Amino acid sequence: MGVQSMNQNLKVMKKLIVILVSAIGLNAFAQDSPKHMNVLAVNGLNMRSKPESNARVVTKVDYGKQVEIVEKTQVELNLGWVSDHWYKVRFRGREGFIYGGYLSHLPAPNVQQTQAISDLLPLYGASAFETDGSVIETKEWFGNDTVKIQVVKFTNGAELELELGKNGSKAVLVLPATVQEAYVLVEALLKTHGMTSMLDSLRFIRGRDGMLKRVNNASGSILIRPVDKEVTAITLTHQTATDQH
């Protein structure tokens, strides 16, 4: 590995450590009640007069805004790999229907400056959730590489694990969410951080029930998989470029 690559990776490691340590003192977003959900569609969602894609648009609800859930309808819709029902909602005094595939109980990601895909999860966790205790840090040795492992737990049951080594970094965020909900979150993270092209390389696997079971890509930089019922792990990996001499 060249000196320049090592210096760049050290900068990434220091930045991720600062993110985790700073998270302890951050105020979390207010926890959404079950009657409210957040819009994770980066271009916003149309609220319509009926639970139909061609119904009249009552208003548009922008990315990151919260709607009040009135009821879940029996009308379903499939958009690509996302399947869900239409919901009757209230927003700013109006009532209408919104497709639920891009509504989430998870907060919408903020736009923050980063270049490494593995930064996205610690940035999101620090801004979206309240930490539960201190950062747990250990070290492991893999050949000539010393890997720092840091674990942060959050009060909503989510957990973040970071692996930081000279060859790159890996972040794993375990969430109380389905694979589909986790995918919608990753889609928002990539789109809001200028990494939209990475969505083109994703591979999707459905279960027997027709719902998403696994999402990954050939390079191994993105993996979304179930851990338990409605508990999902998102893994984002950044490999440091090495000099070829």
PLY file of the C-alpha trace (Angstrom):
ply
format ascii 1.0
element vertex 245
property float x
property float y
property float z
element edge 244
property int vertex1
property int vertex2
end_header
0.00 0.00 0.00
1.36 3.46 -0.89
1.94 6.23 1.66
-0.80 8.37 0.12
-3.38 5.56 0.37
-2.43 4.91 4.01
-2.76 8.59 4.90
-6.18 8.77 3.24
-7.38 5.74 5.14
-6.10 7.15 8.45
-8.15 10.28 7.78
-11.25 8.12 7.18
-10.64 6.18 10.40
-10.22 9.36 12.45
-13.39 10.83 10.96
-15.45 7.73 11.79
-14.12 7.70 15.36
-15.14 11.36 15.77
-18.61 10.57 14.40
-19.14 7.78 16.94
-17.78 9.67 19.92
-19.78 12.79 19.00
-22.94 10.71 18.75
-22.95 10.25 22.51
-23.67 13.94 23.02
-26.11 14.49 20.17
-29.81 15.06 20.71
-31.82 12.45 18.82
-34.75 13.17 16.58
-38.07 12.89 18.39
-39.25 9.30 18.19
-42.14 8.90 15.80
-45.35 7.59 17.27
-46.97 4.60 15.51
-49.51 7.01 14.03
-46.86 8.95 12.12
-44.46 7.97 9.35
-41.73 9.76 7.44
-41.40 10.23 3.67
-38.19 8.56 2.44
-38.78 9.09 -1.28
-36.10 11.64 -2.24
-38.41 13.29 -4.80
-41.32 13.35 -2.37
-44.67 11.53 -2.55
-47.97 12.63 -4.04
-51.01 12.59 -1.78
-53.95 11.58 -3.97
-57.74 11.81 -3.67
-58.09 8.02 -4.03
-55.76 5.05 -3.47
-54.94 4.96 -7.18
-51.81 5.99 -9.10
-53.80 8.11 -11.57
-56.10 9.78 -9.02
-56.08 13.56 -8.57
-53.10 14.92 -6.63
-54.25 16.69 -3.45
-50.74 17.89 -2.54
-47.14 16.77 -2.63
-45.36 15.74 0.57
-41.64 16.49 0.40
-38.78 14.22 1.41
-38.29 14.02 5.18
-41.76 15.32 6.06
-44.00 13.41 8.43
-47.60 12.35 7.79
-50.26 11.17 10.22
-51.58 7.70 9.43
-55.38 7.48 9.47
-55.71 3.92 8.19
-54.06 1.29 6.03
-56.19 0.43 3.00
-56.53 -2.98 1.37
-55.26 -1.61 -1.96
-51.76 -2.85 -2.81
-49.21 -1.57 -5.33
-45.87 -2.92 -6.58
-43.25 -0.37 -7.64
-40.19 -2.24 -8.85
-38.94 -4.27 -5.90
-41.03 -2.35 -3.35
-44.51 -3.67 -2.48
-46.97 -2.09 -0.06
-50.49 -0.80 0.53
-51.92 2.67 0.09
-52.47 4.58 3.33
-55.03 7.22 4.17
-53.08 10.07 5.79
-53.34 13.63 7.08
-50.83 16.31 6.20
-51.15 20.01 7.04
-54.89 19.73 7.57
-55.57 17.80 4.39
-56.52 14.16 3.97
-55.62 11.90 1.09
-53.93 8.66 0.11
-50.19 7.94 -0.13
-48.37 4.82 -1.29
-46.79 3.21 1.77
-43.69 1.72 0.14
-41.70 4.89 0.76
-43.22 5.76 4.13
-41.11 4.68 7.09
-40.96 4.85 10.87
-37.23 5.53 10.39
-36.09 9.17 10.16
-35.06 10.37 6.70
-31.27 10.75 6.24
-29.77 14.23 6.25
-27.36 15.27 3.50
-23.80 15.28 4.88
-20.44 15.41 3.13
-18.72 12.07 2.65
-16.98 10.07 -0.07
-16.74 6.60 1.49
-19.90 4.48 1.41
-19.09 3.04 4.85
-19.42 6.55 6.33
-23.15 6.64 5.55
-24.30 4.40 8.39
-22.39 6.08 11.28
-23.46 9.49 9.95
-27.07 8.33 9.83
-27.03 6.62 13.22
-25.48 9.65 14.93
-28.13 12.02 13.56
-31.21 9.80 13.67
-31.03 7.84 16.94
-30.22 8.36 20.61
-27.21 6.43 21.87
-27.54 3.96 24.75
-24.26 4.01 26.65
-20.67 4.53 25.56
-18.82 3.40 22.48
-17.40 -0.10 22.98
-13.98 -0.41 21.32
-11.80 -3.48 20.81
-8.98 -4.57 18.49
-8.42 -7.67 16.42
-5.46 -8.75 14.33
-5.80 -10.17 10.81
-2.34 -10.98 9.48
-0.47 -7.69 9.24
-3.61 -5.62 9.73
-4.83 -4.33 13.09
-8.57 -3.78 12.91
-10.35 -1.47 15.34
-13.89 -2.57 16.13
-16.34 -0.09 17.59
-19.91 -0.82 18.66
-22.62 1.73 19.42
-26.05 0.75 20.72
-29.13 2.95 20.36
-32.20 3.26 22.55
-34.56 2.09 19.76
-32.81 -1.29 19.61
-30.57 -0.47 16.65
-26.87 -1.28 16.83
-23.92 -0.01 14.79
-20.63 -1.88 14.39
-17.59 -0.41 12.66
-14.48 -2.25 11.50
-11.59 0.11 10.72
-8.37 -1.20 9.18
-5.62 -0.09 6.83
-7.31 -1.88 3.92
-10.65 -0.18 4.37
-13.67 0.11 6.63
-16.97 -1.69 7.11
-20.12 -0.47 8.85
-22.98 -2.73 9.92
-26.26 -1.20 11.13
-28.80 -3.62 12.62
-32.28 -2.10 12.59
-35.75 -3.03 13.84
-37.04 -3.04 10.26
-37.88 -5.35 7.37
-35.48 -5.90 4.47
-37.71 -3.73 2.29
-37.69 -0.87 4.83
-33.90 -1.17 5.07
-33.59 -1.07 1.27
-35.70 2.09 1.07
-33.40 3.66 3.67
-30.27 2.66 1.71
-31.81 4.04 -1.47
-32.37 7.39 0.28
-28.82 7.36 1.71
-27.24 6.75 -1.70
-29.41 9.28 -3.52
-28.91 12.07 -0.99
-25.13 11.56 -0.95
-24.54 11.54 -4.70
-24.07 7.76 -4.98
-27.16 7.03 -7.08
-25.19 5.03 -9.67
-24.57 2.30 -7.08
-28.28 1.46 -7.17
-27.88 0.17 -10.73
-25.65 -2.70 -9.59
-27.98 -4.04 -6.89
-29.32 -7.59 -7.02
-32.65 -8.46 -5.37
-33.93 -11.76 -3.98
-37.54 -12.32 -2.95
-38.76 -14.87 -0.43
-41.64 -17.29 -0.91
-43.98 -14.66 0.48
-43.02 -12.31 -2.38
-41.29 -9.82 -0.10
-37.64 -8.81 -0.35
-35.36 -11.29 1.39
-31.89 -10.04 0.42
-30.24 -7.19 -1.49
-26.56 -7.07 -2.48
-24.15 -6.18 -5.27
-21.32 -8.03 -7.01
-18.53 -5.93 -5.48
-19.66 -6.73 -1.93
-19.90 -3.07 -0.91
-23.66 -3.35 -0.17
-25.50 -6.12 1.65
-28.98 -6.04 3.20
-30.08 -9.24 4.91
-32.56 -10.38 7.58
-31.30 -11.14 11.08
-34.61 -12.02 12.70
-38.28 -11.30 12.16
-38.43 -7.59 11.21
-34.78 -7.14 12.21
-32.40 -6.39 9.34
-28.66 -5.80 8.98
-27.28 -3.27 6.48
-23.59 -3.71 5.65
-21.68 -1.06 3.69
-18.01 -1.70 2.90
-15.33 0.70 1.65
-12.10 -0.76 0.24
-9.03 1.47 0.21
-7.28 1.59 -3.16
-3.82 0.04 -3.14
-0.90 0.97 -5.31
-0.01 -1.58 -7.95
3.82 -1.68 -8.27
0 1
1 2
2 3
3 4
4 5
5 6
6 7
7 8
8 9
9 10
10 11
11 12
12 13
13 14
14 15
15 16
16 17
17 18
18 19
19 20
20 21
21 22
22 23
23 24
24 25
25 26
26 27
27 28
28 29
29 30
30 31
31 32
32 33
33 34
34 35
35 36
36 37
37 38
38 39
39 40
40 41
41 42
42 43
43 44
44 45
45 46
46 47
47 48
48 49
49 50
50 51
51 52
52 53
53 54
54 55
55 56
56 57
57 58
58 59
59 60
60 61
61 62
62 63
63 64
64 65
65 66
66 67
67 68
68 69
69 70
70 71
71 72
72 73
73 74
74 75
75 76
76 77
77 78
78 79
79 80
80 81
81 82
82 83
83 84
84 85
85 86
86 87
87 88
88 89
89 90
90 91
91 92
92 93
93 94
94 95
95 96
96 97
97 98
98 99
99 100
100 101
101 102
102 103
103 104
104 105
105 106
106 107
107 108
108 109
109 110
110 111
111 112
112 113
113 114
114 115
115 116
116 117
117 118
118 119
119 120
120 121
121 122
122 123
123 124
124 125
125 126
126 127
127 128
128 129
129 130
130 131
131 132
132 133
133 134
134 135
135 136
136 137
137 138
138 139
139 140
140 141
141 142
142 143
143 144
144 145
145 146
146 147
147 148
148 149
149 150
150 151
151 152
152 153
153 154
154 155
155 156
156 157
157 158
158 159
159 160
160 161
161 162
162 163
163 164
164 165
165 166
166 167
167 168
168 169
169 170
170 171
171 172
172 173
173 174
174 175
175 176
176 177
177 178
178 179
179 180
180 181
181 182
182 183
183 184
184 185
185 186
186 187
187 188
188 189
189 190
190 191
191 192
192 193
193 194
194 195
195 196
196 197
197 198
198 199
199 200
200 201
201 202
202 203
203 204
204 205
205 206
206 207
207 208
208 209
209 210
210 211
211 212
212 213
213 214
214 215
215 216
216 217
217 218
218 219
219 220
220 221
221 222
222 223
223 224
224 225
225 226
226 227
227 228
228 229
229 230
230 231
231 232
232 233
233 234
234 235
235 236
236 237
237 238
238 239
239 240
240 241
241 242
242 243
243 244
